[in-house]
Amino acid sequence: MTGQRTVHILGTHGVPAAYGGFETAAENVGLHLAAKGWRVVVYCQLPGAGSTTTDEWKGIERVLIREERDGWLGTASFDRRSIAYVLRHRRPGDVCLTFGYNTGVFNLAQRVLGIPNVINMDGMEWTRRRWGLAKQGILLGNERFAGAVGTVLIGDHPIITRYLQRHFGRKRVTTIAYGAYPMAGAPTEPVRRLGLTPGEYATMICRPIPENSVLEIVTAWSTRRRGIPLVVFGTFDPADPYHARVLAAAGDEVRFPGAIYDPETVSALRFHGRVYLHGHTVGGTNPSLVEAMAAGNAVIAQDNGYNRFVAGEGNRYFTDGGDLARTLDLLVDDGAALRRMGESSRERHAAHYTWEHIGDLYEQALLRALGHERTSR
């Protein structure tokens, strides 16, 4: 239609979401904007060789770019080709929404050609020790480049926002977290299929890396019998030294079912869990924590500013393994306390983390970028 605004969504594997938080955000923000009358174009990375094609999914235009390479080289090539496609097909008044800064140097192209670009600056990704010094340096360089050329910068948590403001100024930075749909119910069959009883297990869903406190949580759970299993999702390789330590520390009430990606199964496991353990120590607003709150989970989280801001004062926090073991001793069998914590999770999610609210905030950021660019010109 005449005057329809167009947003190009870059930086993810595309839609429908099949990977992680950025893809889920791109899908839900894209659907929200399309429902409000935007023309939404999402760039999707497909494996293999072949020419670039287009199609439509639920009212979203998809640009399908095939990339033979895996890993960073493949991602960099895909990002470069996506931006090149935008430059060839842009129309007056278009705006970009870029998730992540891993290839921030390429965003200079939008800046030079006057295309507004809203960039979600991720959770200080370069600080994660698991990347190693060389990759951390590359990430830091791209972060600074994206921060310099982006029209509007998004921090997904106030701590991230303050960091961005220190380096890139206050005027261009805004805070937008992640969202989740509220869960009022879920089937029990996926839970029972894993040999679990609804309401009679705890969950932990994260990458098995040291910064997610997996070893501390598994060790604390295993200090005594809890009467219910702790189910730790993710791929654990005994050849990995950290994974081996986690597996060795686990008592017989800790289960490792592997990585589970089926959305219905994951949702059911969240909804029917008695308590959710969250050990993340870095990274801003964590999508898994928001999804646990949307499911009404009682949350016991590592005590830091990231988690406290998201989960609020109605949930519980631990500082180390010993502190967590004592908290578990008090809470695992306290049904009344866990119900209050779960209610607090639902209330906080409804107030701050619905996709409708998050989608509106992204639309405001895009409109702000369009206005800023017009003013600059």
Secondary structure in CASP SS format (residue, H / E / C, confidence):
PFRMAT SS
TARGET T0000
AUTHOR 0000-0000-0000
METHOD secondary structure of the structure
MODEL  1
M C 1.00
T C 1.00
G C 1.00
Q C 1.00
R C 1.00
T E 1.00
V E 1.00
H E 1.00
I E 1.00
L E 1.00
G C 1.00
T C 1.00
H C 1.00
G C 1.00
V C 1.00
P C 1.00
A C 1.00
A C 1.00
Y C 1.00
G C 1.00
G H 1.00
F H 1.00
E H 1.00
T H 1.00
A H 1.00
A H 1.00
E H 1.00
N H 1.00
V H 1.00
G H 1.00
L H 1.00
H H 1.00
L H 1.00
A H 1.00
A H 1.00
K C 1.00
G C 1.00
W C 1.00
R E 1.00
V E 1.00
V E 1.00
V E 1.00
Y E 1.00
C E 1.00
Q E 1.00
L E 1.00
P E 1.00
G C 1.00
A C 1.00
G C 1.00
S C 1.00
T C 1.00
T E 1.00
T E 1.00
D E 1.00
E E 1.00
W E 1.00
K C 1.00
G C 1.00
I E 1.00
E E 1.00
R E 1.00
V E 1.00
L E 1.00
I E 1.00
R E 1.00
E E 1.00
E C 1.00
R C 1.00
D C 1.00
G H 1.00
W H 1.00
L H 1.00
G H 1.00
T H 1.00
A H 1.00
S H 1.00
F H 1.00
D H 1.00
R H 1.00
R H 1.00
S H 1.00
I H 1.00
A H 1.00
Y H 1.00
V H 1.00
L H 1.00
R H 1.00
H H 1.00
R C 1.00
R C 1.00
P C 1.00
G C 1.00
D C 1.00
V E 1.00
C E 1.00
L E 1.00
T E 1.00
F E 1.00
G C 1.00
Y C 1.00
N C 1.00
T C 1.00
G H 1.00
V H 1.00
F H 1.00
N H 1.00
L H 1.00
A H 1.00
Q H 1.00
R H 1.00
V H 1.00
L C 1.00
G C 1.00
I C 1.00
P C 1.00
N E 1.00
V E 1.00
I E 1.00
N E 1.00
M C 1.00
D C 1.00
G C 1.00
M C 1.00
E H 1.00
W H 1.00
T H 1.00
R C 1.00
R H 1.00
R H 1.00
W H 1.00
G H 1.00
L H 1.00
A H 1.00
K H 1.00
Q H 1.00
G H 1.00
I H 1.00
L H 1.00
L H 1.00
G H 1.00
N H 1.00
E H 1.00
R H 1.00
F H 1.00
A H 1.00
G H 1.00
A H 1.00
V H 1.00
G C 1.00
T C 1.00
V E 1.00
L E 1.00
I E 1.00
G E 1.00
D C 1.00
H C 1.00
P H 1.00
I H 1.00
I H 1.00
T H 1.00
R H 1.00
Y H 1.00
L H 1.00
Q H 1.00
R H 1.00
H H 1.00
F H 1.00
G C 1.00
R C 1.00
K C 1.00
R C 1.00
V E 1.00
T E 1.00
T E 1.00
I C 1.00
A C 1.00
Y C 1.00
G C 1.00
A C 1.00
Y C 1.00
P C 1.00
M C 1.00
A C 1.00
G C 1.00
A C 1.00
P C 1.00
T C 1.00
E H 1.00
P H 1.00
V H 1.00
R H 1.00
R H 1.00
L C 1.00
G C 1.00
L C 1.00
T C 1.00
P C 1.00
G C 1.00
E C 1.00
Y C 1.00
A E 1.00
T E 1.00
M E 1.00
I E 1.00
C C 1.00
R C 1.00
P C 1.00
I C 1.00
P H 1.00
E H 1.00
N H 1.00
S C 1.00
V H 1.00
L H 1.00
E H 1.00
I H 1.00
V H 1.00
T H 1.00
A H 1.00
W H 1.00
S C 1.00
T C 1.00
R C 1.00
R C 1.00
R C 1.00
G C 1.00
I C 1.00
P C 1.00
L E 1.00
V E 1.00
V E 1.00
F E 1.00
G C 1.00
T C 1.00
F C 1.00
D C 1.00
P C 1.00
A C 1.00
D C 1.00
P H 1.00
Y H 1.00
H H 1.00
A H 1.00
R H 1.00
V H 1.00
L H 1.00
A H 1.00
A H 1.00
A C 1.00
G C 1.00
D C 1.00
E C 1.00
V E 1.00
R E 1.00
F E 1.00
P E 1.00
G E 1.00
A C 1.00
I C 1.00
Y C 1.00
D C 1.00
P H 1.00
E H 1.00
T H 1.00
V H 1.00
S H 1.00
A H 1.00
L H 1.00
R H 1.00
F H 1.00
H C 1.00
G C 1.00
R C 1.00
V E 1.00
Y E 1.00
L E 1.00
H E 1.00
G C 1.00
H C 1.00
T C 1.00
V C 1.00
G C 1.00
G C 1.00
T C 1.00
N C 1.00
P H 1.00
S H 1.00
L H 1.00
V H 1.00
E H 1.00
A H 1.00
M H 1.00
A H 1.00
A C 1.00
G C 1.00
N C 1.00
A C 1.00
V E 1.00
I E 1.00
A E 1.00
Q E 1.00
D C 1.00
N C 1.00
G H 1.00
Y H 1.00
N H 1.00
R H 1.00
F H 1.00
V H 1.00
A H 1.00
G C 1.00
E C 1.00
G C 1.00
N C 1.00
R E 1.00
Y E 1.00
F E 1.00
T C 1.00
D C 1.00
G H 1.00
G H 1.00
D H 1.00
L H 1.00
A H 1.00
R H 1.00
T H 1.00
L H 1.00
D H 1.00
L H 1.00
L H 1.00
V C 1.00
D C 1.00
D C 1.00
G H 1.00
A H 1.00
A H 1.00
L H 1.00
R H 1.00
R H 1.00
M H 1.00
G H 1.00
E H 1.00
S H 1.00
S H 1.00
R H 1.00
E H 1.00
R H 1.00
H H 1.00
A H 1.00
A H 1.00
H H 1.00
Y C 1.00
T C 1.00
W H 1.00
E H 1.00
H H 1.00
I H 1.00
G H 1.00
D H 1.00
L H 1.00
Y H 1.00
E H 1.00
Q H 1.00
A H 1.00
L H 1.00
L H 1.00
R H 1.00
A H 1.00
L H 1.00
G H 1.00
H H 1.00
E H 1.00
R H 1.00
T H 1.00
S H 1.00
R C 1.00
END
